[in-house]
Amino acid sequence: MVSSTSQQKLALLGGAPVRPKSKAFPKWPFAGPKDAARLQTVLESGNWGGYPFPNRFASEFQKAFAEYHGAKYAVCVTNGTSAITIALKAAGVQPGDEVIVPAYTWDGTATAVLDAGAVPVFVDVDPDTYCLDVAKIKVGPKTRAVVPVHLAMRFTDMTALRALARQHGLVIIEDCAHVHGGEYLGEGAGSMGDLGTFSFQSSKLMTAGEGGIILTSREDCYELVQTLVNCGRASETDVYGKRLAGGNYRMTEFQAAILIGQLEMLPELADKRVAQAAMLDAALAGMGAAVSPLPPQREITRQPIYNYVFRFHEDGVSRDLFCAALEAEGIPCDGRFYEPVYRSDLFQPTAQEFPQIQHINYRKDYDCPVSVRAAYHESVWLPQFELLNAPDTQDVIDAIHKVSSNVEALRRCDASLAGIKALSRAERPRIEKKNY
């Protein structure tokens, strides 16, 4: 349902906002009802770190998380980026190997590949999902692995990707930083590849401030992950007897205690987000040519929504100006949530740092037009805390309708009036600083 806001003056141009500043959205993250008691238990125990490995609450959490996602094993780690690096090494990726990653993602997906000694090879994304476009992957003689990123509220086409991986002997490391609890054709996120990685950074659907986890159903990978995380020590089982030089990537007991409560709350919060996303889908589909929802992905059997993403169709009005107008109406949003990694100011690796890329110039060697369009012209990201109750979501809908119905006013508006400046990601505040 859309209220009659289309004739109202845009807040960006001096009108009253749909949602005044005094009407705050729920503040993320949420604490669970038993969190304080668990934290007090850790505090009083004096055993705060990750050793013995896995420690009490870390062991409890990782078993529950693996079961919820349909994987045999899980190992808690320090963060989601380290999780990808560790997973690549455990899967046998060697220095100089090439690893396919989507161009439209967070920089950490690619830097994790560099940290593993491998070479990130960027591939464009599917225009309907903004996830890795499997049809555009070109497997070369050095291609060893693929890191599909399940982005915002959609999954990579895992049916096609697994077929490609089997054909060419590639390993799959799922980046599931956005899809906690999600399912694709009945299989849990992180359980479909050789290994799956998750982040528990502050903005994520489950958070302990920082942290990560690695899932796998391959016992050989599970043992190597433990060795890599726990300073090179043997795994609990040590069936394969393999050793790699490890570091200390263990999760603290404080983090694990928080994450137990986060997992307990996940299903109920996910159901709320799904219901409100359906409300947004229906409303956007009827708003005319300026905006549209992403096409549904029928293969999703349990929907995760880290951010709700929709499309703005530029017609003499930039997407960034549209987002500024939406923000002025009291609706937090982001257009440049991600950039094509190869164009990002935060991704400038040198051959001195990473000798494996000495013959690569990422800025000149890549052109991924779908990723460019999504990053700079089309995508609008709404944080998940706007999707927890119907009144809040109705305000979001009303604001989108108001702005999209007044694009002619924006078209006449000089961009300087909106204070728009194309800031680099290194300059502008990150989304986490807005508490998204």
GINORCOR-V852667 format. One record per residue. N is the residue number from 1. PHI is phi in degrees with one decimal (none if undefined). OMEGA is omega in whole degrees, 0 to 359 (none if undefined). D_LAST is the distance of its C-alpha to the last C-alpha in Angstrom with 2 decimals. Layout:
n,phi,omega,d_last
N,PHI,OMEGA,D_LAST
N,PHI,OMEGA,D_LAST
This chain:
n,phi,omega,d_last
1,none,180,25.53
2,-117.7,179,24.98
3,-81.2,185,26.12
4,-83.8,180,28.37
5,-105.1,190,25.97
6,-64.1,182,27.38
7,-92.9,181,30.01
8,-80.8,179,27.87
9,-70.2,181,27.31
10,-62.0,178,23.93
11,-61.4,178,21.98
12,-61.1,181,21.72
13,-105.9,175,25.52
14,108.5,178,26.03
15,-81.7,179,25.65
16,-80.2,180,23.92
17,-72.8,174,20.28
18,-60.9,183,19.76
19,-128.1,181,17.24
20,-69.0,182,18.05
21,-60.2,181,15.86
22,-68.8,181,17.63
23,-101.5,188,16.17
24,-84.5,171,12.77
25,-76.2,176,10.49
26,-54.2,182,10.43
27,-86.7,179,8.69
28,-92.5,7,7.14
29,-90.1,176,9.04
30,-98.3,173,12.41
31,-96.3,178,15.70
32,-82.2,185,18.68
33,-66.5,182,22.02
34,-108.3,184,23.88
35,-61.3,184,21.49
36,-60.8,180,23.31
37,-65.6,179,26.66
38,-66.1,179,25.79
39,-62.9,178,24.43
40,-64.8,177,27.63
41,-61.6,178,29.68
42,-64.1,182,28.29
43,-57.1,184,28.78
44,-73.8,182,32.35
45,-70.8,185,33.23
46,75.8,180,32.94
47,-104.0,191,31.88
48,-97.1,189,28.33
49,-92.0,183,28.11
50,-100.7,179,28.36
51,-123.3,5,32.15
52,-63.6,189,34.18
53,-108.3,347,32.29
54,-75.5,181,30.66
55,-72.3,191,30.44
56,-57.2,184,30.67
57,-74.0,176,27.12
58,-62.7,179,26.07
59,-64.0,179,29.05
60,-63.1,183,28.28
61,-68.0,186,24.67
62,-66.1,176,25.48
63,-66.7,180,28.37
64,-67.0,181,26.40
65,-66.9,178,23.60
66,-61.9,180,26.34
67,-62.7,181,28.17
68,-63.6,182,25.25
69,-101.9,175,24.80
70,77.3,176,28.54
71,-108.0,180,29.08
72,-78.0,189,31.91
73,-134.4,174,30.31
74,-148.8,176,27.10
75,-135.0,177,26.62
76,-75.0,181,23.74
77,-139.4,188,22.83
78,-72.3,181,20.91
79,-164.9,185,18.04
80,-71.6,179,17.46
81,-69.0,176,19.10
82,-60.6,180,22.12
83,-59.0,180,22.33
84,-66.7,179,23.06
85,-59.2,180,25.64
86,-63.5,181,27.32
87,-62.9,178,27.44
88,-60.9,180,29.07
89,-64.5,180,31.65
90,-64.5,181,32.39
91,-83.7,175,32.99
92,96.7,177,35.58
93,-67.6,185,33.97
94,-108.2,175,36.20
95,-54.9,181,35.99
96,92.0,176,36.54
97,-65.3,176,35.48
98,-99.0,182,33.33
99,-126.8,179,30.08
100,-75.3,174,28.65
101,-135.5,176,24.91
102,-69.9,180,23.12
103,-72.5,184,22.70
104,-102.2,181,19.30
105,-166.5,174,16.92
106,-74.1,184,15.21
107,-54.9,184,18.02
108,-60.3,177,18.21
109,-60.8,181,19.93
110,-79.4,180,22.72
111,-66.5,175,22.99
112,-63.3,177,23.41
113,-65.7,177,26.37
114,-59.3,181,27.81
115,-64.9,176,27.58
116,-83.1,180,29.61
117,87.6,184,32.26
118,-99.6,185,31.77
119,-113.1,175,31.24
120,-69.9,175,28.19
121,-117.9,187,29.54
122,-85.9,177,27.13
123,-127.1,182,27.63
124,-67.9,185,26.23
125,-108.0,178,24.13
126,-73.0,183,25.20
127,-66.9,181,24.57
128,-91.3,183,23.95
129,-122.8,189,21.38
130,63.2,174,20.10
131,-100.5,181,21.22
132,-45.4,177,24.23
133,-88.5,186,27.34
134,-60.7,182,29.95
135,-64.9,182,32.79
136,-95.3,179,32.11
137,-72.5,174,32.40
138,-113.8,183,35.59
139,-84.3,179,36.79
140,-107.3,182,38.84
141,-65.1,180,41.16
142,-100.7,181,38.54
143,-68.8,184,35.70
144,-119.7,187,34.97
145,-148.7,175,31.52
146,-130.8,176,28.66
147,-115.3,175,24.95
148,-74.1,177,23.46
149,-106.1,174,19.68
150,-82.6,198,18.59
151,-106.9,168,15.80
152,66.2,183,12.91
153,-155.7,181,15.43
154,-136.3,179,18.80
155,-109.5,166,21.27
156,-62.8,176,23.69
157,-69.1,185,27.24
158,-73.1,177,28.27
159,-63.1,179,31.76
160,-68.0,183,32.64
161,-67.4,179,31.02
162,-66.4,176,32.91
163,-63.9,178,36.09
164,-63.6,181,35.66
165,-63.7,178,35.00
166,-63.8,182,38.13
167,-63.2,187,40.18
168,-111.5,179,39.37
169,67.9,180,38.81
170,-94.3,172,35.17
171,-95.7,181,32.71
172,-116.5,174,29.28
173,-114.5,181,26.23
174,-75.5,171,23.34
175,-94.0,187,19.84
176,-111.0,185,17.92
177,-60.3,182,14.56
178,-107.8,195,12.99
179,-127.5,177,15.77
180,-54.2,177,16.35
181,84.2,182,19.21
182,-74.3,177,19.95
183,-134.4,179,23.58
184,-124.8,185,25.50
185,50.9,176,29.06
186,81.5,179,29.02
187,-107.5,185,27.99
188,-71.7,173,24.93
189,-54.0,179,22.29
190,85.8,181,23.59
191,-102.6,188,27.12
192,-92.4,178,28.41
193,-96.0,174,28.83
194,-68.5,174,30.74
195,-144.0,176,27.63
196,-133.3,183,23.96
197,-123.9,180,21.06
198,-133.1,174,17.68
199,-112.3,174,14.85
200,-120.9,177,13.48
201,-63.8,194,11.06
202,-55.7,185,8.38
203,-86.3,190,5.55
204,-73.9,183,8.68
205,-64.7,168,10.59
206,-130.4,184,12.75
207,-145.4,167,12.14
208,-124.4,186,14.55
209,88.5,172,12.58
210,-144.3,178,14.48
211,126.5,178,17.15
212,-160.9,179,18.39
213,-153.6,178,21.25
214,-119.7,176,23.99
215,-107.8,172,25.82
216,-164.1,171,29.30
217,-113.2,176,32.48
218,-94.4,183,34.68
219,-63.0,180,36.44
220,-64.2,177,37.38
221,-67.7,179,33.78
222,-58.4,181,32.79
223,-66.0,180,35.47
224,-68.8,176,34.53
225,-59.6,179,30.84
226,-59.0,180,32.06
227,-63.7,181,34.38
228,-66.7,183,31.81
229,-80.0,190,29.33
230,-109.0,170,32.07
231,61.8,177,33.93
232,87.6,180,36.31
233,-68.1,177,37.73
234,-64.3,178,39.15
235,-73.3,179,37.15
236,-62.2,184,38.04
237,-97.8,177,40.25
238,55.0,178,41.35
239,-66.6,187,43.16
240,-91.1,175,42.84
241,65.6,180,43.54
242,-86.5,179,41.44
243,-133.5,171,40.07
244,-133.2,176,37.54
245,-65.2,184,36.68
246,-111.3,175,33.57
247,-128.1,177,31.18
248,-98.4,177,29.31
249,-117.5,184,26.02
250,-75.6,175,26.22
251,-84.7,177,23.42
252,-76.3,178,24.03
253,-69.0,176,25.11
254,-61.8,179,22.47
255,-63.0,182,19.72
256,-62.5,179,21.90
257,-62.5,177,22.55
258,-65.7,186,18.90
259,-69.2,174,18.50
260,-59.7,178,21.53
261,-68.0,178,19.87
262,-62.4,179,16.70
263,-68.7,178,19.16
264,-63.5,181,21.06
265,-84.1,190,18.22
266,-55.7,184,17.07
267,-59.3,181,19.80
268,-65.2,179,19.41
269,-67.3,178,15.66
270,-62.5,179,16.34
271,-61.2,179,19.18
272,-64.8,180,17.21
273,-64.1,180,14.75
274,-63.1,181,17.90
275,-63.3,181,19.73
276,-73.9,176,17.27
277,-64.8,177,16.88
278,-63.4,177,20.68
279,-63.0,178,20.76
280,-66.9,179,18.68
281,-53.9,183,20.93
282,-64.1,182,24.00
283,-68.7,182,23.02
284,-64.8,181,22.03
285,-62.8,182,25.22
286,-108.3,186,27.25
287,-93.4,179,25.79
288,101.1,192,28.10
289,-81.0,188,28.02
290,-73.2,184,25.01
291,-134.3,176,22.31
292,-158.1,175,22.53
293,-75.3,171,20.69
294,-66.0,176,20.93
295,-59.2,178,24.22
296,-64.0,176,24.19
297,-112.2,189,24.70
298,-64.4,183,27.49
299,-72.4,180,27.47
300,-74.0,181,24.27
301,-107.0,169,25.69
302,-145.1,193,22.63
303,-83.5,169,19.48
304,-101.2,179,16.12
305,-135.0,176,13.10
306,-76.5,168,9.99
307,-134.2,172,9.23
308,-86.1,183,12.05
309,-115.5,174,13.88
310,-133.7,185,16.88
311,-107.9,167,19.45
312,-110.5,184,20.55
313,-102.4,184,24.20
314,-62.8,175,25.19
315,-148.8,183,28.53
316,84.2,177,29.09
317,-129.3,181,25.52
318,-74.1,176,22.94
319,-59.9,181,19.63
320,-64.4,177,18.01
321,-68.7,176,19.99
322,-59.0,180,18.99
323,-64.8,177,15.25
324,-62.3,179,16.28
325,-67.2,179,18.28
326,-67.2,176,15.61
327,-60.5,180,13.34
328,-63.8,177,16.60
329,-79.6,177,17.02
330,94.5,183,14.01
331,-114.0,176,11.68
332,-58.9,179,8.36
333,-158.1,178,8.98
334,-148.1,174,9.88
335,-95.9,181,13.37
336,-87.2,178,13.86
337,-60.8,173,11.05
338,-129.3,170,14.09
339,-115.2,168,17.63
340,-56.1,189,20.82
341,-56.2,183,20.92
342,-66.0,177,24.49
343,-105.6,186,23.58
344,-77.6,175,20.65
345,-68.4,178,21.40
346,-89.7,179,19.83
347,-121.9,179,22.37
348,-135.3,181,25.81
349,-69.9,178,27.86
350,-117.0,178,31.52
351,-65.4,177,34.63
352,-67.6,177,35.35
353,-75.4,187,32.26
354,-130.6,185,32.54
355,-57.3,182,36.18
356,-67.5,181,35.50
357,-112.0,188,34.08
358,-63.0,180,36.94
359,-105.2,184,38.03
360,-116.9,170,34.64
361,-120.1,188,33.06
362,-60.8,183,29.67
363,-69.3,183,29.27
364,-96.5,189,32.71
365,-86.9,186,33.17
366,-124.2,173,30.37
367,-146.7,182,29.71
368,-119.1,191,27.34
369,-64.3,179,27.39
370,-66.4,178,25.12
371,-63.8,178,22.32
372,-63.5,180,23.12
373,-63.7,179,23.09
374,-62.9,186,19.74
375,-71.9,190,18.13
376,-112.5,188,19.92
377,-132.6,196,21.31
378,-126.0,191,20.03
379,-76.3,173,16.63
380,-128.3,185,13.88
381,-108.4,177,10.50
382,-112.3,182,8.87
383,-64.6,188,5.76
384,-64.7,181,7.83
385,-71.4,174,7.63
386,-83.7,187,9.66
387,-119.4,184,12.23
388,-110.4,176,13.58
389,-156.0,186,16.53
390,-63.4,180,18.87
391,-60.1,178,18.88
392,-64.0,180,15.20
393,-63.8,177,15.64
394,-63.4,176,18.89
395,-62.7,178,17.37
396,-60.7,180,15.20
397,-60.9,181,18.50
398,-61.6,181,20.50
399,-69.1,178,18.42
400,-62.0,179,18.60
401,-63.4,181,22.27
402,-62.1,183,22.95
403,-71.0,182,21.65
404,-67.5,178,23.17
405,-82.1,182,26.38
406,-119.6,181,26.65
407,-64.5,179,26.32
408,-64.6,177,29.85
409,-65.5,177,28.85
410,-67.7,181,26.12
411,-61.5,179,28.77
412,-83.5,185,30.98
413,-84.1,175,28.37
414,-65.7,184,28.61
415,-57.9,181,25.37
416,-65.7,179,25.94
417,-62.4,180,25.60
418,-85.3,181,21.93
419,67.3,184,21.53
420,-80.5,173,20.49
421,-140.7,182,20.91
422,-76.9,181,20.35
423,-73.1,172,18.77
424,-72.5,180,18.84
425,-68.7,176,15.85
426,-73.4,183,17.62
427,-89.1,189,17.79
428,-83.3,178,14.57
429,-60.7,177,11.50
430,-72.4,184,9.37
431,-60.4,180,5.86
432,-65.8,181,5.45
433,-70.1,175,7.42
434,-86.4,183,5.45
435,65.2,176,3.81
436,-76.6,none,0.00
